[in-house]
Amino acid sequence: MADQKQGHGAKAMTEMRAKGTGSYDAKTKCWRLRGQGIHVTLKQLELRYNVTFTQTEPNKLKKESSPYWRRFLQDAEDAAVVAAKDVEASQKSASLRSRISGMIDRLRQENAANPLVEHLTALLSAPLPAIPDFGLLGTVESCFQPPDDDLSRVTIATEVKITLARIAERAKNSAYYQARQALDMLSEVAGHLAPDMLRVDHWRAFFVKVTTNENWNARTQRNIVRNAKHFLMVLEQERGVSYAFIRSKSFAIKAGDGQKIKYTEAEVRTALEHATGLDRLQLLLGLNAGMYVGDMVLLRPDMIQGDYVVWRRAKLGTTAPRLRHRLWAETMKALSAYTFDATEHRLQQTFKRFRLLHLLPEHKALRKSVTQLIKDRVGDDESRYYRGEMKGGVHMENYIERRLGDVEQTQLDKATDAIATMFGM
């Protein structure tokens, strides 16, 4: 019952927060979430997040502290989820202890001198992990169960999990990100199947799912299919199966000559003229900082530091360089009204409606367009800084934080300011 209350509490708080029911009391300088018993003073926020609020007027002080109040709510929600998981882990631990006790009783009935009895008794008295991985338990339990010749427990989904773990160990770029997209999608179609049960119909369903995704261009679709194909080719060798159909030319995707789709200057002006709300925020972050939708989903209030946004590209993972883009006044204005809670689906769908209405290219083309403008009007170095391209090498990747130096940062700031001026911002 306790874990149910914890789970419901976290869900209720999320719903309350989504409805914007948090209120600010100007007299006591305190934020509250009605019905949840959650409140925090501005002084507590300052101490917790190491900030100092400088505004004196009530409305301005409310606006200045609002992002940290939302961050406090997120922390509270995370704590509620962790508490619920702790309860669940405790229950799993109790279940495991019960299993071990049952095995000890059965072993004693058969042979009290069995050395496993002593081992399991010692194991029972030791702290147990929440999700144990004791091969011994499975071995012992199998002694009390009939042989199981059903190999269907090995599925495409379990093989996907093993493969992604293997890639994650060595991938330091977008390799894991795109492999995960491909294999997760393959699992949606055929994850329940044993490796030797995969047929051309399943592969065809996966292929259609990829090629009808409107958020991917032909090149991305081709890469997704290639990742899935490579996974199945490895599976052929490891499991002794054959997927001849994946080599059929009917499943090839022509990606063209690689010409990048870009916004023209006129299209950028059209977009700026008509974009409002969430569409305008996505437009400005795409132009100003070169962000994609996946980057915006991970955006948090603490990433806004003064008039800069400090972030890392989502598709490159935690090894990506740390980027600092100075935000335009228009971008800051759009961010001030943002609640940092939009989902990837919501961002994609709202901008899709907007661009189709005004006959504009896809959102990711904004980054390419500004890169080209900076390269043409400012310089090649500055265009690379905007994209976050920095010197690599083993030493840089492992010992030194990859970020721009002061001189390079100044060059980037001037370049993005020039783009703002070009479009009247």
C-alpha positions in Angstrom: 0.0 0.0 0.0 2.9 2.4 0.8 4.4 2.0 -2.6 1.0 2.6 -4.2 0.7 5.8 -2.3 4.2 6.8 -3.4 3.4 6.0 -7.0 0.0 7.8 -7.0 1.7 10.8 -5.2 4.3 11.2 -8.0 1.6 10.9 -10.7 -0.7 13.4 -8.9 2.1 15.8 -8.5 3.0 15.5 -12.2 -0.6 16.2 -13.2 -0.8 19.2 -10.8 2.4 20.6 -12.1 1.4 20.2 -15.7 -1.8 22.2 -15.0 0.3 25.1 -13.7 -1.3 25.2 -10.2 1.8 26.3 -8.5 1.3 29.7 -6.9 3.6 32.4 -5.6 2.9 34.4 -2.5 4.5 37.8 -2.8 4.1 38.6 0.9 5.9 35.6 2.2 8.1 35.2 -0.9 7.2 31.5 -1.1 6.1 29.1 -3.9 3.4 26.5 -3.2 1.8 23.6 -4.9 -1.8 23.3 -3.7 -3.1 20.0 -2.6 0.4 18.4 -2.3 1.8 20.1 0.7 4.8 21.3 -1.2 6.2 24.8 -0.6 9.6 26.5 -0.6 10.8 30.0 0.1 13.0 32.0 -2.2 15.7 31.9 0.4 15.6 28.1 0.3 15.8 28.1 -3.5 18.8 30.4 -3.4 20.6 28.1 -1.0 19.6 24.9 -2.8 20.6 26.0 -6.3 23.4 28.5 -5.4 21.7 31.5 -7.0 20.9 35.0 -5.9 17.6 36.7 -6.9 18.2 40.3 -7.7 14.8 41.6 -8.6 12.8 43.6 -6.0 9.5 44.1 -7.7 7.1 41.2 -6.9 6.2 40.3 -10.5 9.8 40.4 -11.7 11.0 38.5 -8.6 8.3 35.8 -9.4 9.4 35.6 -13.0 13.1 35.4 -12.0 12.5 32.6 -9.5 10.0 30.6 -11.5 12.5 28.4 -13.4 14.1 27.3 -10.1 10.6 26.6 -8.6 9.9 24.3 -11.6 13.3 22.7 -11.1 12.4 22.1 -7.4 9.2 20.4 -8.4 11.1 18.2 -10.8 13.5 17.2 -8.0 10.6 16.5 -5.7 8.9 14.4 -8.4 12.2 12.5 -8.9 12.5 11.8 -5.2 8.9 10.4 -5.1 9.7 8.1 -8.0 13.0 6.9 -6.3 11.0 6.3 -3.0 8.5 4.2 -4.9 11.3 2.2 -6.5 12.9 1.7 -3.1 9.7 0.1 -1.9 9.5 -2.1 -4.9 13.1 -3.1 -4.4 12.4 -4.0 -0.8 9.5 -6.2 -1.9 11.7 -8.0 -4.5 14.3 -8.5 -1.8 11.7 -10.1 0.5 10.5 -12.3 -2.4 14.1 -13.4 -3.1 14.7 -14.3 0.6 11.5 -16.4 0.5 12.8 -18.3 -2.6 16.1 -19.0 -0.8 14.3 -20.2 2.4 12.2 -22.6 0.3 15.3 -24.0 -1.4 17.1 -24.5 1.9 14.0 -26.5 3.3 13.9 -28.7 0.2 17.7 -29.4 0.2 17.5 -30.3 3.9 14.7 -32.8 3.3 16.8 -34.5 0.6 20.2 -34.3 2.2 21.0 -32.1 5.3 24.7 -32.5 4.6 24.5 -30.9 1.2 27.2 -28.1 1.2 24.7 -25.8 -0.6 22.6 -25.6 2.5 25.4 -23.8 4.4 26.1 -21.6 1.4 22.5 -20.6 1.0 22.0 -20.0 4.7 25.0 -17.6 4.7 23.5 -15.9 1.6 20.1 -15.5 3.4 21.8 -13.6 6.3 23.6 -11.2 4.0 22.1 -8.0 2.5 20.6 -8.8 -0.9 20.6 -6.5 -4.0 17.2 -5.2 -5.3 17.6 -7.0 -8.6 20.1 -9.9 -8.0 21.9 -11.8 -10.7 22.8 -15.0 -8.9 23.4 -17.8 -11.4 23.6 -20.1 -8.4 19.9 -19.6 -7.6 18.8 -20.5 -11.1 21.0 -23.6 -11.0 19.7 -24.7 -7.7 16.1 -24.0 -8.5 16.4 -26.0 -11.7 17.0 -29.1 -9.6 13.4 -28.9 -8.4 11.8 -28.3 -11.8 11.5 -30.5 -14.9 13.8 -29.8 -17.8 12.7 -26.9 -20.0 13.5 -27.4 -23.7 11.5 -24.3 -24.8 14.1 -22.0 -26.4 11.5 -19.3 -27.2 12.8 -17.3 -24.2 15.7 -16.2 -26.6 14.0 -13.6 -28.6 14.8 -10.8 -31.0 14.2 -8.4 -28.1 16.7 -10.1 -25.8 19.3 -10.1 -28.6 18.7 -6.4 -29.2 19.3 -5.7 -25.5 22.6 -7.6 -25.6 23.7 -5.8 -28.8 22.9 -2.3 -27.5 24.8 -3.0 -24.3 27.8 -4.1 -26.4 27.6 -0.9 -28.6 27.2 1.3 -25.6 30.5 0.1 -24.2 32.5 1.3 -27.1 30.4 4.0 -28.8 31.5 7.6 -28.2 29.4 9.3 -30.9 26.1 9.0 -32.6 26.6 5.2 -33.3 24.6 4.1 -30.2 21.9 6.7 -30.7 21.0 5.6 -34.2 21.5 1.9 -33.5 19.1 2.2 -30.6 16.5 3.9 -32.8 16.8 1.1 -35.4 16.8 -1.9 -33.1 14.0 -0.5 -30.8 11.9 -0.1 -34.0 12.8 -3.7 -35.0 11.8 -4.9 -31.6 8.4 -3.2 -31.9 7.7 -5.3 -34.9 9.4 -8.6 -34.1 10.8 -8.4 -30.6 8.6 -11.3 -29.4 9.9 -13.7 -32.0 12.6 -16.3 -31.5 15.5 -15.6 -33.9 14.6 -18.6 -36.2 11.0 -17.4 -36.5 11.8 -14.0 -38.2 10.3 -14.0 -41.7 10.3 -11.6 -44.6 6.8 -10.4 -43.6 8.3 -9.0 -40.3 11.2 -7.4 -42.1 8.8 -5.8 -44.6 6.7 -4.4 -41.8 9.8 -2.9 -40.2 10.9 -1.5 -43.6 7.5 0.2 -44.1 7.6 1.6 -40.6 11.0 3.2 -41.3 10.2 4.6 -44.8 6.9 6.1 -43.7 8.4 8.1 -40.9 8.0 11.7 -42.0 10.5 13.0 -39.5 13.4 11.2 -41.3 14.9 12.0 -44.7 16.0 9.3 -47.1 19.5 9.3 -45.8 18.4 8.7 -42.1 16.0 6.0 -43.2 18.8 4.3 -45.1 21.0 4.4 -42.0 18.3 3.0 -39.8 17.7 0.1 -42.2 21.5 -0.5 -42.4 21.8 -0.7 -38.6 19.0 -3.3 -38.4 20.4 -5.3 -41.3 23.9 -5.4 -39.7 22.3 -6.6 -36.4 20.5 -9.5 -38.3 23.7 -10.4 -40.2 25.6 -10.8 -36.8 22.6 -12.8 -35.5 22.9 -15.1 -38.5 26.4 -16.0 -37.5 25.8 -16.3 -33.7 22.5 -18.2 -33.9 23.0 -20.2 -37.1 19.9 -18.8 -38.8 19.5 -17.3 -42.3 17.8 -14.1 -43.3 18.4 -14.1 -47.0 15.5 -11.6 -47.6 17.4 -8.7 -45.9 19.7 -8.7 -49.0 16.9 -8.2 -51.5 17.2 -5.1 -53.6 13.6 -4.4 -53.0 14.6 -3.2 -49.5 17.2 -0.7 -50.7 16.7 3.0 -50.1 18.1 5.6 -52.5 19.4 8.5 -50.5 20.3 10.7 -53.4 23.6 12.7 -53.7 23.5 13.9 -50.1 22.4 17.4 -50.9 21.3 19.1 -47.7 17.9 20.7 -47.5 18.2 24.3 -46.2 16.1 27.3 -45.5 16.5 30.3 -47.8 16.8 33.7 -46.2 13.2 34.4 -47.4 11.9 31.3 -45.7 13.6 32.2 -42.4 12.0 35.6 -42.6 8.6 34.0 -43.3 9.0 31.7 -40.4 10.0 34.5 -38.0 7.1 36.6 -39.1 4.4 33.9 -38.4 5.8 31.7 -35.6 4.3 32.1 -32.2 4.4 30.2 -28.9 6.2 26.8 -29.0 6.8 27.1 -32.7 8.6 30.3 -32.2 10.8 28.8 -29.4 11.8 25.9 -31.6 12.5 28.2 -34.5 14.7 30.5 -32.5 16.6 27.7 -30.7 17.2 26.1 -34.0 18.6 29.3 -35.5 20.3 30.7 -32.5 22.0 27.5 -31.1 21.5 24.9 -33.8 19.3 22.8 -31.5 17.3 19.8 -32.8 14.1 18.6 -31.2 16.0 16.0 -29.2 18.1 18.7 -27.7 15.1 20.8 -26.7 13.5 17.9 -24.8 16.6 17.8 -22.5 16.6 21.5 -22.0 16.5 22.5 -18.3 16.3 25.9 -16.5 19.9 25.5 -15.1 21.2 25.3 -18.6 20.2 29.0 -19.1 23.2 30.8 -17.5 22.9 34.6 -17.9 22.3 35.2 -21.6 23.9 31.9 -22.6 22.6 28.4 -23.0 25.1 25.7 -22.0 24.4 22.3 -23.4 25.6 19.2 -25.2 24.1 17.7 -28.4 21.7 14.9 -27.4 22.6 12.5 -30.3 26.3 12.5 -29.3 25.8 11.5 -25.7 27.8 12.5 -22.6 31.1 12.6 -24.5 29.9 15.5 -26.7 31.6 18.9 -26.4 30.1 21.4 -24.0 28.5 24.2 -26.1 27.8 27.8 -25.1 25.6 29.9 -27.4 24.8 33.4 -26.5 21.0 33.8 -26.7 19.3 36.6 -28.7 16.8 38.9 -26.9 14.0 37.2 -28.9 15.2 33.7 -27.8 15.3 34.8 -24.2 11.8 36.2 -24.5 10.5 32.9 -25.9 12.2 30.9 -23.2 10.7 33.1 -20.4 7.3 31.8 -21.3 8.4 28.1 -21.6 7.7 25.6 -18.8 10.5 23.1 -19.8 8.0 20.2 -20.0 7.3 19.6 -23.7 7.6 16.1 -25.0 9.4 15.2 -28.2 6.2 14.1 -29.9 4.5 17.4 -29.0 7.4 19.5 -30.4 7.6 17.5 -33.6 3.8 17.6 -34.2 3.4 21.3 -33.5 6.3 22.4 -35.7 5.2 20.0 -38.5 1.8 21.7 -38.7 3.5 25.1 -38.7 6.0 24.3 -41.5 3.4 22.6 -43.7 1.1 25.6 -43.3 3.8 28.0 -44.5 5.5 25.5 -47.0 8.8 25.5 -45.0 11.5 22.8 -44.8 12.0 20.5 -41.8 13.2 21.8 -38.5 16.7 20.3 -38.6 17.4 22.3 -41.8 17.7 25.4 -39.6 21.0 24.3 -38.2 22.4 23.6 -41.7 21.1 26.9 -43.0 22.7 29.0 -40.3 26.0 27.1 -40.6 26.1 28.0 -44.3 25.2 31.7 -43.6 28.0 32.0 -41.1 30.5 30.3 -43.4 29.6 32.6 -46.3 29.4 35.9 -44.3 31.7 35.4 -41.4 34.2 32.6 -41.8 34.7 28.8 -41.9 36.1 28.6 -38.3 33.0 30.3 -36.9 30.7 28.0 -38.8 32.4 25.0 -37.2 32.2 26.6 -33.8 28.5 27.1 -34.3 28.1 23.4 -35.1 30.2 22.4 -32.1 33.0 20.8 -34.1 36.2 20.8 -32.0 39.5 19.1 -32.1 39.4 15.5 -31.1 42.1 12.9 -30.4 42.5 10.6 -27.4 44.0 13.3 -25.2 41.2 15.7 -25.8 38.4 13.1 -25.5 39.7 11.6 -22.2 41.6 14.3 -20.3 40.4 17.7 -21.3 36.9 19.1 -21.4 36.0 19.7 -25.0 34.8 23.3 -25.2 35.7 26.6 -27.0 38.4 28.8 -25.6 37.8 32.5 -24.8 39.0 33.7 -28.2 37.0 31.1 -30.1 33.9 31.8 -28.0 34.1 35.5 -28.8 34.3 34.7 -32.5 31.2 32.5 -32.2 29.3 35.2 -30.3 30.1 37.7 -33.0 29.0 35.3 -35.7 25.6 34.5 -34.1 25.1 38.2 -33.4 25.6 38.9 -37.1 22.9 36.3 -38.0 20.5 38.1 -35.5 21.2 41.4 -37.2 20.7 39.9 -40.6 17.1 38.9 -39.7 16.3 42.1 -37.7 16.6 40.7 -34.2 
